[in-house]
């Protein structure tokens, strides 16, 4: 029997952004329903048993499960209904009505406001277009992490990691600690893709080599992966003749990047072509009124603390919208200037403080982030694309944008 329910705020996705959102909305005095497809909330935090989380959000260093547990404990003290193992079968984002299946039955949920916090997914092996066989033993770093940390299984005896994203760096260390021989991390760029602290703590501290401007050019194996061919690449990522060599391994761990999970909603909500995630304002509202988005489905953030902070903002504004409180002000678009890659948000709402998250297009020894129309500058030293630059502007300083009708962000 179809259960028809109403909720003030419906949150889809129970990772860091979704939990922070649900908690923030509930603290505004509204009723919140949180949908999570797994058997428990927490998302990828549940398998990230290393520390380094919470330094900004909780001002305390936590592991991933500890970070999730803190949010869960706080949600349990608020008016939040969690439906685990739930799947959104259909949704009308404009009417904010969702058809949901769960072990408890089928629901039709009418929401006053909707928040999408579906996170990101790992780039699959097929998208890398690497020639050769298709044996077992090739897996994303997040899958390897789940095997080891949640299922107590060792996925390899000898492995190579392709891509120097943070999950790959962390898994190079984790596999080494479990007795797996990690022969190296390969990165096709001329610079690492992960945080500097992970390069040091996960590779250098364990004598795991990092090979830059290097990639896998062929995989070989019948049934199980037997070996990979690796080659140096030029600035166009073309393999350099005469540089190929063979490495015997039984696992290829992929750390080739994350992609915002937007497919189920991209027909209705505008997507930023550079971020590849939902276009949102600094209130986290999407291109559809009353529909908000936060976390890695907006852009891939480098810190969970940023994800949770954006979820908190989304929850507060969603709660106010559901109560009929108009918190939206005048808005202007944000444009990318030179050297700007990922940029969040894409729209400035004058009624909220502006929190900018920026990824550089290339490494820079030093530079200045310039908010051209506001005449605001922020200097930095040693900027790399893997580490976001954050800049906060008080809403009292945003009014000059109304005369310009835009904000341009660039790095000089």
N, C-alpha and C positions, 0 to 999 in steps of 0.2 A: 504494500500500500504506500502510495506517495505521501510523504510527510511535507506539509507546507509550513514553512517557518519564515519569520521576519527577523532581521537583525539590523542593528544600526550600522555596523562596519563589518564587511566580509573580507577576510584576508586569505589570499590563495598562496600557500607556500609557507612552511614552518621552519625555515632556516633562521639565520641571525636577523635578517631584515624583517621577516614576517613576525618573529617573536617580539622583537623590539617594537614593531608597529602595533601589534595587538596589545602589548602592555601600555604603550603610550596612549592609545585610543581609550582603553579601559580607564585609565587614570583621569580622563576627561569626563567620566561619568556615563559613558554609553555602553551598550551591550555589544560584544564582539564575538564573532564566530571565526575560528581559524581552521582552515582545511590543510591537511598534510597527507601526502600519498604514502609515506612510510608508516611503520607501526608505532613510531614515536616522533615527536618534533625534535629539532636540533640540526637537521640537515647534515652537511658535511662536517660540521663541528664534532659530531659524535665519533668520527674516525680520525680526527686530528689530535692525537694524544700528546703532541709536543706542546711546549709552552710558547709564550710570546703573544698571547691574546689578552685583550682587556686593559692594556696599559693606558689607553685614552678613554675608553668608555666607562671602565670601572676604577681606573687609577690603581690597578693591581694586576700583576702578571698571573695569567691563568692558562691552563690547557684548554683545548677546544671543548671537551666534555664539561669542564668546570664552568666555562663561559656559558654554555647552553644550560647547565643546571641552575645557574644564577637566574637566568631569564625565566626558566620554567617555574622556579620557586616563587618568583615575583608575580608571574601570571596567575599562579594558583591562588593568590591572595586577592585577585581582581575578578571582574565579571567577564571572564573569557571562556567560551565553549570551544573545546578542541575536538575535531572529528578526524581521527587518524585513519589511515588506509582508505582515504577518500579520493575519488576521481571526479573531476569536472567533466561530465559528459557533454554538456552544451552550456553556453552562456551568452546572454544578450548584454553586452557591456553598456549600452546606452540606457537600457531599462534597469540594469544592474540586477538581473535575475539569473541564477545559476541552477542547472540541473546536476545533482551530485549523487554519485553512487558510493556506498560504504557498506561494511559488514552489518551495520545497524539498519540498513535499508536505503531506499531512494529518497532524496530530499529535493524539494524546490525551495530555494532560499531567495527571498527578496531583501535586498540590502539598501540602506540609505546611502552608503558610500562603498566603493570597491577599491581594494588595494591588491595589486599584483606583485608578488615577491617570489617569482619562480626561479630566481637564480640563474646559473649558467651551466652549460654542459661542456664536456671535454671534446676537443676536436678529434674526430675519428681517424683511424689509420687510412681508410679509403680516400679521404680528402687530401692526403699527402702525395698521392700519385707516385708511390715508390714501386718500381717494377720488381718482379720475382714471384716466388711462391706465396701461398697464403696459409702457412702452417699455424698451429696453436703456439702460444707463447708470446704473442704480440698483444699488448694491452695498454690502455691509458694508465697514467700514474695513479689516478684516483681509484681505479679498480684494484691495482696492486696494493694500494694503501688499505682498502677495505678487506682484501684477503688477509693481510698481515695483522692489522689492528683490531678488526672485528670478528673475523672468522678463524683466526689463529692458524693460517695456512701460509706456507712458504711457496711463492709462485715460480721460483727459479733456483738454479745453483750458480749460474754465471750470467750476468746481465749487462746490457749497455742501455743507457738512458739517452733518448733522442729529444733534445730541447732542454733549455736551462731555465724553464719556468720554476716558480717556487715549489710546486708540488713535486716536480721531478727532482729538484735538489734535495728536498726533504726525504724523498723515497730513496735516493742514492744512499743517504746516511742510514735510513731505517733498515734497508736491506742488508747493508754492511753489518749493522749491529746484530742482525739475525743470522749472520754467517754466510750470506750470499756474496760472491765475488763480483763487485761492480767494477768493470774494466775502465769505465769512463763515462763522462757526459759530453754529448756532441751538440754543438750549437752552430747553426748555419750563419747567424749574424756574426759580426766582428766584435761584439760585446755581449756580456751575459744578459739573460732575460729575467733573472730573479733579483730579489733584494740582496744588497751587499752583505748583510748579516748572514744570509743563508749561503752565499758563496763561501764565506769564511767558516761558518760553523758546520756546514754540511759537507763541504768538499775539502777545503784546505786543512781543516782539523783532522780529517780522516784520510788524507793523502789520496783522494780520488781525483784523477786528472780531468780538467776541463779543456776540450778541444774546440776552439772557436773557428769560424769559417769552415766548418766541417759538417757533413751530413751523411745519412745512409742512402746509398745509391742502388742497393739491391738486397733482397732478403732471400734466404735459401733454407729449404727444409721440407721433408716429407712427413706429414703428420705433426711433428714438433719442430720448432725452429732449430736450425743447426748452426747457422752462421749469418753474418751480415757483411756486406761490402760497404766500406766507408771511403769518402773522397773529400779532399779539400775543394772549396768552391770559391769562385771569384765574386766581385761586387754585385753581379747579376744573379748569383746563386747557381751558376752553371758549373758543373764538375770540371776540375782542371785535369786534363789528360796526364797520366803518369803518376797521379797521387793516390790512386785507389789501393786499398789493402783489405785483407779479409780478417775478420775477428770471429772466433768460435764462441758462440753464446747460445743459451737455450731460452733467453727472454729478451725482448725488446720493449722497454718501458717508454711510453710516449708522453712527453710533456710539451706538446706543441701548441698550447694555448687553450683558452676558454672562449666559448661563444655565448653571449646572452641568450637566454631561453625566451624567445619572443614569438615563436611560430604560431602558437594557438591564438594569438591576439593581434598579429601584425596586419590583418585585414581591416581592423577597426581603429588601431592606435598608430600614430605616426612614429616612425623609427628613425633615429639619427644614423645616417649612412657611415659615419666614421666610427662612432661608438658601437654600432650594430645593436644598440638597445633602444628602449623606449625614450622618446623625446619628452623631457619633463621640465617643469619650472623649479625654482628653488623652494616651492612648497611641495614638490614631488607630484604635482598634478600633471596628468598626461594631456594629450590633445583632445580628450573627451572629458567634459565637465563631470566632476564627481568620481572620476576614476584616477587612482593614484598608482604610482609604481616606485619601487625602491629596491636597492641592492644590485646584485650583479646582472640583473636583467635590464638595467639602465646602462651600465658600463661595468667592465671588469675592474673592481677596486683591488688595491694591493693589500689593504688591511681590513680584517673583519670589523674592527672598531668603526671604520668609516661606513661600512654596510649597516651596522646596527644604528649608528647615528642618523643615517638617512631614513632608516625604517622608523625611527622615533619621530622624525619630522613628518613623515607621511601619515603616521597614525594620528598625530595631533590634528593635522588639517583635515583628515578624513572624518574624524570624530566631530569636529566643528561643522563640517559640511552636512553631516547626517542630521545635525540638530538645527539646520537652517541658518547657521551663523555664517555670514558672508565675510570671509577673511581675505578674499582676493582683491588685489588692487590693480592699478595700471600695470601693464606688462610691456616689455620690449625684448626683442630677440638678442641673443648673444652670437657673435660671429668669431670664427677662428682667424687669427692673423698668422704670421709666419712662425714656424717651428712648433705649432700646436697640433698635437694628435688628439687623443681622447680628451674631451672637455665636458664636464657636468657642472651645472645644468645647461640647458639650451635656451632658457627663457628666464628673465628676471621679473619677479613679482615684487612690486615696491613695498608690500606689506610684510615682507619676511626678510630676515638677514640673508645675505648672499654668501653661500659657502661654495667656493670654486674648487674643483678637483681637476688637475691638469697632468697630462702625460706629454713629455717632450717627444718630438719626432726622431731625435737622434741624441746621443750623449753630448754634453757640453761641460767644459771645465768650469765655466761660470757664466752667469747671465742675469737678466732682469725680466721678471714678468711684469708686463705693462697692461693696465686697464686704461685704454687710450682715452675714452670720453670722460672718465672719472679722474684722470691724471694721478692714478695710484700706481706705485711701483713696489716690487718686492725682489730684492736681490737674492741669489742663491749661488752656491758653489758646488761643483761636481753633480750636475743633474743628469739622470739617466732615465730612459723611457720606462723602466720597470718600477721606478719609485715615483709615486704621485706627489705633486706639489700642491699643497692646500693653501688657500688664501680666503680669509673671511672679511667681509665688508659689512659694517653695521648698516641697517636699513636707513638710518638717518642721513647716510652719505650717498644714497642712491638717487635722490631727486634730480640731479643734473641730467640723468639719462633721459628724462622726459623731453628735454630740449633737443636731444640728438636722435631719439627714436631707436637707439641701438647701443650695444656695448661690444667693443672689439677687444679681444684678448690676444696678446702676442708676446713672444719672447725675443728679446734683443741680446 
